[in-house]
Amino acid sequence: MTATQSPRNPQPLGSLSVSPLSLGGNVFGWTADEAESFAVLDAYVAGGGNFIDTADAYSAWVPGNKGGESETVLGNWLASRGNRSDVVIATKAGAHPDLKGLSAATIKSAVDGSLTRLRTDYVDLYYTHYDDESVEVGEFLTALDDLVRAGKVREIAASNISAKRLEESLAFSAREGLARYVALQPHYNLVSRDTYEGELADVAARHGLAAVPYFALASGFLTGKYRPGTTVDSARSGGALKYVDTDRGQRVLQALDTVAAAHEAEPATIALAWLAAQPTVAAPIASARTVEQLPALLEVADLTLTEAELALLNEASA
């Protein structure tokens, strides 16, 4: 894909144009080493994807890591492929072990660290990773606006924020004429709807924000490979297993199986297509540890669910 080409079925996100699947970079430098990560990134771009999500904190939770490993792998890939202008890079500030919170000084140090690791001079989409209620919205929004004016950041967004603070942030930007959030990254999927639907989704819709949901596949549960009595060798299996023995989890799997069979598709594709069909959602985030896991994710760009199928999934996940 060259700089002049658009991704398949592009979605608007502020001034950006993004593919309908955002590739999660949390596995880079964690469950996927650099060679595996490069293979996944190459296959994602070859399949029409252009929207890659990472954070300065990835993957500080791994023993021996200190944070920044994912950005470093991604930066090495960008440098080796020479394709920086072809992809939309999203990263986040506020959760790195050495740079926690959203003070102006922290944000400005964090972005410089990210740019160094990513081997670039700008980030396309820059998130506040977690809200920091000890800091007034005016402080971090002014700092983010400074980064936009300096050309270090193209658009800004928020993750893990309450409806009240999101509304307050948008109002401040409007009142002061500063850069405003154009996107929101909520925890949202078929087995976790109340983490976004309701007040938070209403604020996003009212202000025209695009949602980029994380945990789109519920730590792998919505791929369908986690079933009662099965064992899956995965670093994320703990997150998925909590849904296996719940009534809702079983209802959702049954509905996914039904719809997947009708489309001759994988359950993961259907779960992502359901998300993509929800109001405000621009591009769910899903990660792939291997190239073999990618096709089912990329197919969301070409699969549209019927009203009856959406209703079936809505009922099962209610």
C-alpha positions, 0 to 999 in steps of 0.5 A: 500500500502506498501513501496515496492508496486508501485502506479497504473500506476506510473509516473516517477518524478526525482527519485520518482515514483508517481501516475497519480493523485496528491491529493491536500491538500489545503482543509485540515484544510479549507473545510475539518476538520481533520476527513474528511481529514483523511477519504479522505487520507485513501480512496486515498491511498486505491485507489492506490494513493501515491502523496500528495500535500500541502504547508506551506501557506495552509490555511492562507487565512482562517480567524483565520488560520495562515498557516501550517494547511494543513501540520499539518493535513497531519502530524497527519495522517502520524503519526497515520497511520505509512505509511510515506515511502508509500507516496510521500509528496510534499510541498512548501516554500515562501508563508507562511505569516511569511516566504515570499520570497526565501532568503536562510534563509527563505527557511531553516526556512520554511523547518524546520517548514514544517518538524515539522508540517508534523512530518517527517524528509524529504520532497520528493518534495520541491517546490519554491511556487512563484518565488522571483525575488529579489533573485538571482537564485544562492542563493535559488538553493544553499540553496535547494541543501544544504537541499538535501545534508542534507537529508531534501529534496529528489527532488526540483521543481518550481511553478509559475515561468517564462520560463526565470527564469526557464531556468536560474535556470536550467542552474545555477544548471547544471553549478554549479553541484547543485540539479536541478528542476525535476518538475514544477507546473503550472496553467493548465487546459482545460479553462486555457491553455495559462498559461502553453502551449508555452514557459514555456511548451517548457522549461519543455520539453527541460529539461525533467521536469515533469509537475504537474498542479494545478487548474486541474479542474478550481476550480471545473468548469470542474467537470460539476456541475457548469452550467448556472442557477445552484447554488453550495454551495462551498467555491471555487464557485467564482473561477468556476463561472467565466467560466460558462457564457463564450463561451469557458466554454460552448464549453468545458462542451459540449465536456466533456459531449460528451466524458464522455458519451462515457466512462460512466465517470464523466466530471472531469475524462475526464478533468484530462485524457486530462491533463494527455495526454498532453506533460510533464504532469505527474500527475494533482493535484485535491482535494477532500473535501469528500470521495464521490468526490474521485472515479472520480478523481482516475479513471484518472489512468485507462482511456485513451482518443482516438485521436479523443476525444483529438482533440475534447477537444483541439478544444473546449478549443482553 
